[in-house]
Amino acid sequence: MKEVKIGLVGAGSIAREMHLPAYEKLKGKGVKLNAICDIDLQKAKAAAEKYGVEKYYASVDEMLANADIDAVDVCTWNAAHVPVCIAAAKAGKHVMCEKPAAMTVEELYELKKILDEKNLVYVHAVPGRFSSESQNLKKRIDAGEFGDIYFAKTSYLRRRGEPNGWFTDKEISGGGPILDIGVHAIDAAWYLMGQPRPVRVSAAVYSEKVNSKCDKTFAWTGAPSPNGEIHTTEDSGAGTIVFENGAQLMFDASWSLNLPDYRETFISGTKSGAVRTSQPVIYSERDGIVTDEKLYVPASNSGVAEIEHFAECVRNGNRETRYNVAQAIVMQAMLNAIYKSAELGREVIIDEECNVK
């Protein structure tokens, strides 16, 4: 098996919690982490020493010029995602990027053009697509067991779970819980629905509505924002996305909300529906009675699965990845439309070129 050599950019929370442990599990399995880069050189050095990686850098350009790598895994703060992706693609490196891929659709079209010109692989790193529960449900959906899926409802709510550092600076993050955790819920539903084209979005977001003096119950620790400790993102948001085929997706997401922590995705089709959890349940009928079928799916490590998928696609030159750049563009349009609708206080339209009006 040809070994795929990867350079990781960004040694912060998502790298520490998911990507770096996944590379450790994949040692000797056709994937090798050959370099780590972070604007904080000491952070890159510490990660490299912990995981036995020889090369570490503070400059992306230096890593691209000198490291022995085939591909780049982008785990920076959000504002740096697309600049790093574009730099890597221009250097002829395959790309995997954490969500959100960019701040605008236009940036992703620029990235797509370079990827296409150089025939490079792209994987959008949203781990829910690679979980055993999603994959098992997708097999049943693709086999026609659900009929036409026309409705979905998805939630990712934290009662007191606002991250620290750059996450609350909109200039650096692009947004709050809609971009940070809501995207996982929205994508889980959209993927199972068959990724129909979105045409209309109506949404609202709320900032600092919860008057709380309680300690957080959960929080990522992000690097400090260069703009200081500020809170310019939303705390929660909700809305509806309508698709070209008439299907509808309702969503909500929060860091701070006076409701219980809650994470669930429901889909409903003309034949069956399901709830996507670690052990999904399919709701249907058989022989004239309604049935609930619980799926005992094997546990999976989504971080390992997405990196394995990326490496396999790089190895085989397969650009039709499970989450390619064209799909990332459509997701970016939906995210941008959510914020645009909230800003304008009305429904917005997404056209065929993914422009929001």
C-alpha positions as CSV (number, residue, x, y, z in Angstrom):
1,M,0.0,0.0,0.0
2,K,1.4,3.4,-1.0
3,E,1.9,5.5,2.1
4,V,0.2,8.9,2.0
5,K,2.3,11.6,3.7
6,I,0.4,14.4,5.3
7,G,1.2,17.8,6.7
8,L,-1.1,19.1,9.5
9,V,-1.7,22.9,9.6
10,G,-3.1,24.1,13.0
11,A,-2.2,22.4,16.3
12,G,-5.2,23.7,18.2
13,S,-8.2,22.1,19.9
14,I,-9.6,20.2,16.9
15,A,-6.2,18.8,16.0
16,R,-5.5,17.8,19.6
17,E,-8.9,16.3,20.3
18,M,-9.5,14.5,16.9
19,H,-6.9,14.7,14.1
20,L,-3.6,14.0,16.0
21,P,-5.0,11.0,18.0
22,A,-6.4,9.6,14.7
23,Y,-3.0,9.8,13.0
24,E,-1.6,8.0,16.0
25,K,-4.1,5.1,15.4
26,L,-3.3,5.1,11.7
27,K,0.5,4.6,12.1
28,G,1.6,1.8,9.8
29,K,-1.7,1.7,7.9
30,G,-0.8,3.7,4.8
31,V,-1.0,7.1,6.4
32,K,1.9,9.1,7.9
33,L,1.9,12.5,9.5
34,N,5.2,14.0,8.3
35,A,4.9,17.6,9.4
36,I,3.0,19.9,11.7
37,C,2.6,23.7,11.2
38,D,1.2,26.3,13.5
39,I,1.7,30.1,13.7
40,D,2.7,29.4,17.4
41,L,5.9,27.5,16.8
42,Q,6.0,26.2,20.3
43,K,2.5,24.6,19.9
44,A,3.7,22.9,16.7
45,K,6.8,21.7,18.4
46,A,4.9,20.3,21.4
47,A,2.5,18.4,19.1
48,A,5.4,17.1,17.0
49,E,7.3,15.9,20.0
50,K,4.2,14.2,21.5
51,Y,3.3,12.3,18.3
52,G,6.8,11.6,17.0
53,V,6.7,13.9,14.0
54,E,10.1,15.1,12.9
55,K,9.3,18.3,11.1
56,Y,7.4,21.3,12.5
57,Y,7.0,24.8,11.1
58,A,5.5,28.2,11.9
59,S,5.0,29.1,8.2
60,V,2.7,27.3,5.8
61,D,4.9,28.4,2.9
62,E,8.0,27.0,4.5
63,M,6.2,23.6,5.2
64,L,4.9,23.4,1.6
65,A,8.4,24.2,0.2
66,N,10.4,21.8,2.5
67,A,8.3,19.0,4.0
68,D,8.0,15.6,2.3
69,I,4.2,15.6,2.0
70,D,1.5,14.6,-0.5
71,A,-1.4,16.3,1.2
72,V,-2.4,18.9,3.8
73,D,-4.9,18.6,6.6
74,V,-6.2,22.1,7.5
75,C,-7.2,22.6,11.2
76,T,-6.6,26.3,11.7
77,W,-9.1,28.9,12.9
78,N,-11.9,29.5,10.4
79,A,-10.6,32.6,8.7
80,A,-7.4,30.8,7.7
81,H,-9.1,27.8,6.2
82,V,-9.4,28.8,2.6
83,P,-6.1,30.7,2.4
84,V,-4.2,27.6,3.6
85,C,-6.3,25.4,1.3
86,I,-5.5,27.6,-1.7
87,A,-1.8,27.8,-0.9
88,A,-1.7,24.0,-0.5
89,A,-3.5,23.4,-3.8
90,K,-1.2,25.8,-5.7
91,A,1.7,23.8,-4.3
92,G,0.1,20.6,-5.8
93,K,-1.0,19.1,-2.5
94,H,-4.2,17.3,-1.9
95,V,-6.4,19.0,0.7
96,M,-8.6,18.0,3.6
97,C,-10.2,20.9,5.5
98,E,-12.1,21.3,8.7
99,K,-15.5,23.0,8.5
100,P,-16.5,25.7,7.6
101,A,-14.4,25.6,4.4
102,A,-14.4,29.3,3.8
103,M,-16.1,32.6,4.7
104,T,-17.7,33.0,1.2
105,V,-18.8,30.9,-1.7
106,E,-16.6,32.9,-4.0
107,E,-13.5,31.8,-2.1
108,L,-14.5,28.2,-2.6
109,Y,-15.1,28.6,-6.3
110,E,-11.5,29.9,-6.5
111,L,-10.3,26.8,-4.6
112,K,-12.3,24.5,-6.8
113,K,-10.8,26.0,-9.9
114,I,-7.2,25.3,-8.7
115,L,-8.2,21.8,-7.5
116,D,-9.7,21.0,-10.9
117,E,-6.7,22.5,-12.8
118,K,-4.3,20.4,-10.8
119,N,-6.5,17.3,-10.6
120,L,-6.3,17.3,-6.8
121,V,-8.4,15.5,-4.2
122,Y,-10.5,17.5,-1.6
123,V,-12.3,16.2,1.4
124,H,-14.4,18.4,3.6
125,A,-13.8,17.2,7.2
126,V,-17.3,16.9,8.7
127,P,-16.9,13.7,10.8
128,G,-20.6,12.8,11.0
129,R,-20.5,11.7,7.3
130,F,-18.0,9.0,8.3
131,S,-19.8,7.6,11.3
132,S,-21.2,4.1,11.3
133,E,-24.7,5.3,12.2
134,S,-24.8,7.7,9.1
135,Q,-23.2,5.1,6.8
136,N,-25.6,2.3,7.9
137,L,-28.7,4.6,7.5
138,K,-27.4,5.8,4.1
139,K,-27.2,2.2,2.8
140,R,-30.8,1.7,3.7
141,I,-31.9,5.0,2.2
142,D,-30.0,4.4,-1.0
143,A,-31.6,0.9,-1.3
144,G,-35.0,2.7,-1.4
145,E,-36.3,1.7,2.0
146,F,-37.3,5.2,2.9
147,G,-39.0,6.2,-0.3
148,D,-38.8,10.0,-1.0
149,I,-37.4,11.9,2.0
150,Y,-39.4,15.1,2.2
151,F,-38.9,16.3,5.8
152,A,-36.1,16.5,8.4
153,K,-35.5,18.1,11.8
154,T,-32.1,18.5,13.4
155,S,-30.7,20.0,16.6
156,Y,-27.4,20.6,18.3
157,L,-28.1,22.5,21.5
158,R,-25.8,23.3,24.4
159,R,-27.3,24.8,27.4
160,R,-24.0,26.4,28.6
161,G,-21.3,25.5,26.2
162,E,-19.7,28.5,24.6
163,P,-16.1,28.0,23.4
164,N,-13.2,30.3,24.5
165,G,-10.8,32.4,22.5
166,W,-11.2,33.1,18.8
167,F,-14.5,31.2,18.5
168,T,-16.5,34.3,19.7
169,D,-14.8,36.7,17.3
170,K,-16.9,36.8,14.1
171,E,-14.1,38.3,12.1
172,I,-12.0,35.2,12.8
173,S,-14.7,32.5,13.2
174,G,-17.3,33.7,10.7
175,G,-20.1,33.0,13.1
176,G,-21.1,31.2,16.3
177,P,-22.9,28.0,17.0
178,I,-24.5,27.8,13.5
179,L,-21.0,27.5,12.0
180,D,-19.3,25.7,15.0
181,I,-21.8,22.9,15.8
182,G,-25.0,23.6,13.9
183,V,-23.2,22.6,10.7
184,H,-22.7,19.1,12.0
185,A,-26.5,18.8,12.5
186,I,-27.5,20.4,9.3
187,D,-25.0,18.3,7.3
188,A,-26.1,15.1,9.0
189,A,-29.7,15.7,7.8
190,W,-28.7,17.0,4.3
191,Y,-26.5,14.0,3.7
192,L,-29.2,11.5,4.6
193,M,-31.7,13.5,2.5
194,G,-29.6,12.9,-0.6
195,Q,-28.1,16.4,-0.7
196,P,-30.9,18.1,-2.6
197,R,-30.3,21.6,-3.9
198,P,-31.3,24.4,-1.4
199,V,-33.5,27.1,-2.8
200,R,-35.0,29.1,0.1
201,V,-33.8,29.8,3.7
202,S,-35.6,31.5,6.6
203,A,-33.7,31.9,9.8
204,A,-33.1,34.0,13.0
205,V,-30.0,34.2,15.2
206,Y,-29.8,35.6,18.8
207,S,-26.9,37.2,20.6
208,E,-26.4,37.3,24.4
209,K,-30.0,36.6,25.1
210,V,-29.2,34.3,28.1
211,N,-28.4,36.2,31.2
212,S,-26.2,33.7,33.0
213,K,-23.6,33.7,35.7
214,C,-23.1,30.0,35.7
215,D,-20.0,28.2,34.7
216,K,-19.9,26.6,31.3
217,T,-20.6,22.9,31.1
218,F,-18.6,22.4,28.0
219,A,-16.2,24.5,25.9
220,W,-13.4,24.1,23.4
221,T,-10.4,26.2,24.3
222,G,-9.3,28.2,21.2
223,A,-6.2,30.3,20.7
224,P,-6.7,33.9,21.7
225,S,-8.1,36.1,19.0
226,P,-5.7,38.8,17.7
227,N,-8.6,41.2,18.3
228,G,-8.7,40.4,22.0
229,E,-11.5,38.9,24.1
230,I,-14.7,39.9,22.3
231,H,-18.1,38.4,21.7
232,T,-19.4,39.3,18.2
233,T,-21.1,36.0,17.2
234,E,-24.6,34.7,17.9
235,D,-25.4,32.4,20.9
236,S,-28.1,30.5,19.2
237,G,-30.1,30.3,16.0
238,A,-32.9,28.4,14.2
239,G,-34.5,28.2,10.9
240,T,-35.8,26.3,7.9
241,I,-34.2,25.3,4.6
242,V,-36.4,24.4,1.6
243,F,-35.0,22.4,-1.3
244,E,-35.7,22.2,-5.0
245,N,-37.5,18.9,-4.6
246,G,-39.9,20.4,-2.1
247,A,-38.3,18.8,0.9
248,Q,-37.8,20.8,4.1
249,L,-35.2,20.8,6.9
250,M,-35.8,22.5,10.2
251,F,-32.7,23.2,12.4
252,D,-31.6,24.8,15.6
253,A,-28.2,25.2,17.3
254,S,-26.9,26.9,20.4
255,W,-24.0,27.5,22.8
256,S,-26.2,29.2,25.4
257,L,-29.9,28.5,25.7
258,N,-32.3,27.9,28.6
259,L,-33.1,24.4,27.4
260,P,-31.5,21.0,27.9
261,D,-28.4,19.9,26.0
262,Y,-29.8,18.0,23.1
263,R,-28.5,16.5,19.9
264,E,-30.7,14.6,17.4
265,T,-31.5,14.3,13.7
266,F,-34.8,13.0,12.3
267,I,-35.6,12.3,8.7
268,S,-39.0,11.2,7.3
269,G,-39.7,9.7,3.9
270,T,-42.8,8.3,2.1
271,K,-42.0,4.8,3.3
272,S,-40.0,5.1,6.4
273,G,-38.3,7.6,8.7
274,A,-35.4,7.4,11.2
275,V,-33.7,9.1,14.1
276,R,-29.9,9.3,13.7
277,T,-28.2,8.5,17.0
278,S,-25.4,6.1,18.0
279,Q,-28.0,3.3,17.7
280,P,-30.4,4.6,15.0
281,V,-34.1,3.7,15.0
282,I,-36.1,3.2,11.7
283,Y,-39.8,4.0,11.9
284,S,-41.9,2.2,9.4
285,E,-44.7,-0.3,9.0
286,R,-45.0,-4.0,8.1
287,D,-48.0,-6.3,7.7
288,G,-50.4,-3.6,8.6
289,I,-48.7,-2.5,11.8
290,V,-46.2,0.3,12.6
291,T,-42.7,-0.9,13.5
292,D,-39.7,0.5,15.3
293,E,-36.4,-1.2,14.1
294,K,-33.4,-0.4,16.3
295,L,-30.0,-0.7,14.5
296,Y,-27.2,-2.0,16.6
297,V,-24.4,-0.5,14.5
298,P,-20.7,-1.0,15.5
299,A,-19.0,1.8,17.3
300,S,-16.8,3.9,15.0
301,N,-14.1,6.6,15.2
302,S,-15.2,9.2,12.8
303,G,-11.8,11.0,12.9
304,V,-10.0,7.9,11.9
305,A,-12.6,7.1,9.2
306,E,-12.4,10.5,7.5
307,I,-8.6,10.5,7.4
308,E,-8.6,6.9,6.1
309,H,-11.1,8.0,3.4
310,F,-8.9,11.0,2.4
311,A,-5.8,8.9,2.2
312,E,-7.5,6.2,0.1
313,C,-8.8,8.8,-2.3
314,V,-5.4,10.4,-2.6
315,R,-3.8,7.0,-3.2
316,N,-6.3,6.1,-5.9
317,G,-6.7,9.5,-7.5
318,N,-10.4,9.5,-6.6
319,R,-11.8,13.0,-6.7
320,E,-15.4,11.9,-6.1
321,T,-14.9,11.9,-2.3
322,R,-17.6,11.5,0.2
323,Y,-17.6,15.3,0.8
324,N,-16.0,17.0,-2.2
325,V,-15.5,20.7,-2.8
326,A,-18.7,21.1,-4.9
327,Q,-20.7,19.9,-2.0
328,A,-18.8,22.2,0.4
329,I,-19.8,25.1,-1.9
330,V,-23.5,24.2,-1.5
331,M,-23.1,23.9,2.3
332,Q,-21.4,27.3,2.4
333,A,-24.3,28.8,0.5
334,M,-26.7,27.4,3.1
335,L,-24.7,28.7,6.0
336,N,-24.3,32.1,4.4
337,A,-28.1,32.2,3.7
338,I,-28.9,31.5,7.3
339,Y,-26.9,34.6,8.4
340,K,-28.3,36.7,5.5
341,S,-31.8,35.8,6.3
342,A,-31.3,36.7,10.0
343,E,-29.7,40.0,9.0
344,L,-32.5,41.0,6.6
345,G,-35.3,39.6,8.7
346,R,-36.8,37.8,5.7
347,E,-36.6,34.7,3.6
348,V,-33.7,34.6,1.2
349,I,-33.2,32.7,-2.1
350,I,-30.2,30.6,-3.1
351,D,-29.8,30.4,-6.9
352,E,-28.2,27.7,-9.0
353,E,-24.8,29.3,-8.7
354,C,-25.1,29.3,-4.9
355,N,-25.6,33.1,-4.7
356,V,-27.8,34.3,-1.8
357,K,-30.4,36.9,-2.7
